[in-house]
């Protein structure tokens, strides 16, 4: 049944890409009004017979169809009988890092700690899956490393448009990916290297963070010494400590400038993640979190957001055997900020099935409004980009999706997509 649902959704939403990142049809200079549809803002009540005004690639106004006037010369799109949503936000993607069935570029297996590496340097903007994601209504993604490194490369938040990685990337910090559980054990333990156990993975994290803390202290001491020297006539500023590219991102993590996205599935791995957060006081998001419902209260008490995968299964993933469709519902009920991922990066399904993942969470007891926010505004908040994307509000990027029906129905098709006010080229679905 699940395979049939995947196939049906893929037939409806997954559209072949002409290039990799979605190619725009025109610039964002011309004003645009999308009028007459059911506007789901994700930040407030839904608006029946609503309208969205776009100017200069930004949302200018949102309201009732009669209240939002079209400027002279504006393009007017009739969305009657349609649903109008903010572009979907994927919190854990693996696309753009090599072909799906080949060795990827997102993991550096020479060392369990790869924090000095940047995924931006491995990102292929012409990966056709970016175009497929855009045509499925996914307009923002965090591309993250896989699950082999204990501390992986620095993740990057992108939009599926542009011809270079720099054009795709949203400015500002994203974070570093940590993995606890079976991934690092399989990658390094089989070679007789640390970590070969779960406690070995925790040791690797602690050791790296302690080194980063010392590096951060030296960096702060140097900055203070430079500031003091400026106030003294003839004083020479001290030499800066040698740069450590492997420690700089972790020092930024400890200083609160980056977020740790920690993949952890079993309850004991989740508790280890919480223990590390308590010890080092860094900002964290739990990712995958298959058994998070077993520790929902502890997660809520610390105010840590969670990105859940609904299906929780994949090749050789014994650690996700206790998956529950009610995971997201239990977390939201406990007060945990909860986003939903499509599980493309977790070994399940395809990126285009993000809406299906949210629909399955509804089947597991999550209310519809929270499920929609889990793939739009809440997801954007988790990634730290909610000031730009995730909802239909004035001032935000004009990332807009028009659907021909309920976003949680596998029969629904994406009809139109705009990214930064630029229409994405759509191809006709198969007859």
N, C-alpha and C positions, 0 to 999 in steps of 0.2 A: 504494500500500500504506500509506504513512504517513497519507494523508488518511483511509483506511478505519479505520486504528487510532485516529486522533483521534476520528472519529465514534463508534466503538464505545465508547471510553473516556468520551466526553462523554455518551453515552446512559446509561452506567452510573453516572457520578459527578456530572455537572453537573445540579443540581436547581434548579428555578426558585425564586426568593426571593419571599416575600410582601412583605417590606420590604427595605431595604438590608442593614444589619448584621443578623446573625442574631438573632432574637428568642428569649429563653429561655422555656421552658414553666413553670418554677418556680424558686424560690430555692434557694440552696445549703445551707440549714440542715439538711435531712434527710440523714442518713447514707446512703451508697450503697455497695453491694458488687457489683462485676462479677466473676462467678465462672464458672470452667469453661473459659475460652478459652485460646488460645495467646498468652501475654502476652509481647510484645516490648518490653522496657524501654528499649532503645537505649543503656543504660549498663552492661549486663552480659549474662549468658546469657539466652536465651529460656526461659520457664517454661511447660512443657506442663501443662495443667490448672491454670492459675494463677488468681490473684484479686487485685483491686485494691480497697482500701478508701478511700473518700472521705469526709471530714468537713469542714464549713465551707469548701467550695470548694477544699480542699487534699488532696493525696494523703497519707493517713495510714499506709498499709502496703501492701506489695507482696510476694507470695510464693505458695506453693502453695495450692491451694484449701482443703486441710485445715488449713493453718496460719493463715489469715486468718479470724478470726471476725467474724460480722455483729453489730453492736451491736443492742440491742433497738429495734424500730421502723424499722430500716434498710430501704431499698428494695434488693431483691436482683435483679440482672439475670443471667439464665442466658445465658452466652456460649459454651456448649458447641458445638464445631465451628467456632468463629469465631476471628478474629485480633483481639487487643487491642493497640493501638499508642498511643504519644503523639501528640498532634495534630501535623500536619505544619507545618513552618516554611518560609515563602517569603522568600528574601533580597532579591528585586528585583521588586516589584509596581508597577503603574501604575494600579491601580483606585482609584476614589474621587476622581479628578481630572478629571471630565467624561465625557461619553458616549464610548463606544469609537470611534465613527466621526465625532466632531465635534472641533473644536479643543479641546485639553485645557487644563487649568489648571495644569499642572506645569512650564511653561517660560515664562520672561519674556524675550522676544526683543528687548527694548530695549537689552540690554547682555550681553556674553558672561560677565560675572561677576555672579552673582545670589545670593551667599552670605548676604546679609542677609535674604533671604526665607525664610519657613517654610512648608513644605507643610501644616502643621496649619491654616493660614489658608485653604487651598483645599480641604480634605478634606470630601467629602460623605458623611456616615455612612449616608445612605439610598440610596447606589448599590447597585443590586440585585446587583452582582457580589460584594459582601461576603457576602451571603447564600449565593450560589452557591459561593463559596470555602469557607465554613463547612460547607456540606452535602457538600462533597467531602473534608472532613477537614482542611482547612487552617485552623489556629486562631491562627496568628501570622504577620504579614506586615510586611516593611519596605516602605513606600510611598516611592518615590524619584522625583525628576524625570526627564524624558526626556533625550535625547542632544544637544540643540541648544546649551545653555550649556556653555562650557568649565568653569565652576564654577557648579553649579546650586544650587537652594534646599536648605535643611536637610531631610534625610529624617526620617521618623517611623516608629517601630515600633508597630504596632497589633494589636489583636485584633478580629475581625469581630463585635463585639457592642457595644451601646450606642447611644444616640440623639444623642450629641454627639461631636465629635472628641476632646474631653478625656476622655470616658468610654472611648473606644476606645484611646487612646494609653497605652503603657506608660511609666512614669516613667523618667527618666534620659536621658542623651544618646544620640543615634543617630549622625549624622554628616552630612557634606556630600558631594555627588556631583560628581565630576570626569569629564569626557569628553574623550578623545583620539581622533583619527581623523576619520572622514568627517562625523560629525554637526555639529560646530561649523563646519567648512569650508562645508558646504551651507547652514547657517543664516545665516552672516555673510559668508562670502567672496563669495557671489552678490550681496550688496549693496555690495560694494567696501569692506567693513569688516574689521578685524582680528578673528579670524584667517581668513586665506584659504589657509593652508598648515598642515601639521603642526608645523613649527617655530614658526609663529605661535601655535598653541595652547599650546605649551610656554612661549613668551614670556609669554603672558597669565597662565599659572599662576605663573611665577617673579615677575613684577611684582607680582601680588596678594599672594603670600606674603612678599615683601620688605617691602611696605607693612604687612602684618599683623605682621611681626616687629618693625618699628619701633613700631607701636602697642602691641604686647605689652610692649616694653621700657619705654615711657612709663607703661603701666599698672602694671608692677612697681615702677618708681621711685616712683610716687605712693603705692603701698601701703607701701613701705618708709619714705617720708617721713612718712606718717600715723602709722605705728607709732613712729617716732622722736619725733614731736611729743607723743605720749601720755606719754612718759617725761620730758618737760620741763615744768616748771610755767610756765603762762602762754603756752606756745608755741601758735601758731595752725596748724592743719593746712593744708597747701597745697591749692589748688584742684585738682580732678580734671581730667585732660585731657578735651576734648570727646569725647563718645561717637561712635563710628563703627559704626553697625549693620552696614555692609557688611564691616567688618574684624573685628568681635568673634568671629564663628564661626571665622574663619581663625586668629585669635590663639589661640583655644581649641584648634584643631587643632594648632598648633605647640607649645602647652603640654601636649599629650597628653590633653586632655579630650574630644576628638572624634576620629572616624575618618574618613578619606577613602575613599570607595568610588569607585574609578577604573574607568570603563568603557573598555576598550581591547581590541581584537580582534586586529589584526595583530601579528606579532612585533616590528616596529619600534616600534609604539605601546606594547607591553608593556615594551620596553627603555627607552623614554622615561619611562614611569611609574616604573620601578625607579631610573632616574637622578634623578628628582625626589625620590623617597624618600631616596636616598642624600644628596642635597644638603641637604634641609631636615629630615630625621630625624623625619618625622611617621608616625603609625600609619596603615596603609593596608590595603585589601582590593581585589584586582583583580576586576573584574566583567566578565562576558562571556567574555573571555580565550580567544577561539576558537583562537588558535595558541599557547596557553600551553605545550603539550607540547614546543614547540621551545625553550623557555627554562626547563624545569622545574627544572633544577639551580640556575640563578640565582635563581629565585623561592624555592626551598627554602632556599638559603643565607642569604637575608634573613629567613626566617620569616614571609613574607607570605601570609595566607590568600587563597584564590581562590574565587569563585563562578562556576561555569561554566554555560553554556547548552549543551545537548547537540546540538540540531539546528543552530543557528548560521546559519540562513538567514532571509530576510525581504525585504520590498520594497526594491529598490535597494541591497542589502547586499553589494557586491562584496568588502568587507573581510573577510567571513566565508567566502569561497569555499573556503578550505583547512580547513574544519571536519572533525573526526574524532570518531567515537563513542568512540575510545580516549583522548580528552583527559583525562577525569577519572581513568581508570585510570593513565595515565602520571604525573599529578600526585601521586596517592596513593602510587604506587610510589616516587616521588622524596622523599616525606616532607612534601608540602605539605598543609596543612589545607584540605580541598576540600568545598565545599557545592555543591548543584545547584539551579538556578532553573528555573522553568517557561517562561521566555522570553516571558511576556506583555508585559513591559516592553521586550523586545528586538525586538518585531515579529513574533513567531511564536506560533501556537497560543493557548491559553486558560489562565487561571490554574488551572483544574481539572485540568490535565494534568501537575501536578507529579510525581505518582507515576509516570506514563508516562516522564517525563524520566529519573527514576532507573532505571527498568527498561531504557531504552535505553543508559544508562551501563553497566549490567550486561552487556548485549549487546556492548558495546565492551571488555569485559575487567575491569570493576570488580567486586570481590567483593560479594556481597549485603549483608553486614553493613555495609560502608563505604557502600554505596548508600543503605541505610536511614538510617544516621546522617547522610548528606549532606543529607537532607531533614527531619531531626529535630534530634538533639543537636548535630552539627557546625554546622548552620545557626544554631542558637541561640547557639553559642559565637561564631561569626563576627559576629553582631549584638550580642553583649554582653548577652544576656538568658538565658543558660543557667542562672542561679541560680533562674529561675522556670519555664522551659518547656524542651521539647526531649526530655525523657525521663520515664519513669514511675518516680519516686523519691519517698520520703517527704519532705514539706515543699514540694514543687513544686506549682504550680497544677494543678488537676485538669482538664487539657485531654486528653481521651481519645477515641479513635476505635475503633469496632467494625466490622470488615469481615467479609464472608461468605466470604472466601477469601484467597489469596495476594495481598499488596498490589501485587505486580508483574505481576499478570495483568490484561489489559484486560477480562476478564469479571467481575472483582471489583466488588462494589458496597458503598458505605458504608451501613451500617444505622443506626448510632447515633453521635452526636457530643455530647460535653459540653465546654463552655468554662467554666472556673472552677467546675466542678461543676454547672453549669446545663445541662440538656439543650437541644440545638438542635432546633427544630421541623423535622421531616423530612416530605417529601411522598412519596406512593407513586410509584415509578417507573412509566413507561408500560408497559402490558401488551402 
